[in-house]
């Protein structure tokens, strides 16, 4: 059987190959340039590009958000996690349309007719645009200021209630992607408060046990799980905090004997688990589940992300 690194750097998924070389193997700039150029040539990025329609959108040119999770908003989020950047003209066309259509007068992002921004849209859009290469864009800078202004008193974020909840993770992942030299004093303070919010809860404990947080997914859309939390906490430099040990133990426990991690479920997770909430029948037609890999099978994206987390905590990388 192939070693984990050999598996992650197979030529059939050049996006995973590039990210592995960049994040796990510390490859040279020359090797990274060559690997990055191959990203759209085959594999998942090529597949997603094949479904892109004239005008730069997916599925519906009027509604960039629906249907979940196959329309423009969701495809761009996936591409942002696969190492695609604005260097590709087709990506720039789609990303800039998305940015401009979602920008709101209050400085954040949302969709539809709403004039006010919503947390998941602000955080996810800002993170993706930074990954695409738009960190200096005025609308992106404005979105980070929105995140600071809308942080809740307990240090978390939430779309509606007075206090933040673990599910409101998108702002933290956006800050984890944003270059540190661009942070204002207010941004640093917001990140510090946000980290304390998650660390105090061990990344997983708020209210009754919620099983989907214990499972691993990709794409994660606007859903939270333990790997989402570990990813931004370790990226923000707090992987050595004793309060992450429980989540790290669970992540390591999920590693298979061959050193790989499986994808536990495809979102929406509750649909796959067969435990449908009471509200589900009303909304079931709004969901079009999307996945690049199969649930219950070894996942290159989850293995890559898990190893990235462990590398930040000082664990040696496998062969």
Secondary structure, DSSP 4 states (H G I P E B T S, - for coil): ---HHHHHT-TT-HHHHHHHHHHTS---HHHHHHHHHTGGGSHHHHHHHHTPBTTTBSS-SS-SS-SBTTSHHHHHHHHHHTT--TTSHHHHHHHHHHHHHHB-TTSSB--TT-SS--HHHHHHHHHHHHHHT-TT-HHHHHHHHHHHHT--TTS-B-SSSSS-BTT--HHHHHHHHS-GGG--HHHHHHHHHHHHHHHHTTTT-SSS--GGGGS--SS-TT---HHHHHHHHHHTT-TT-GGGHHHHHHHHHT--TTS--B---PSSHHHHHT---TTHHHHGGGB----SS-TTSB-HHHHHHHHHHHHHTTPPPP-
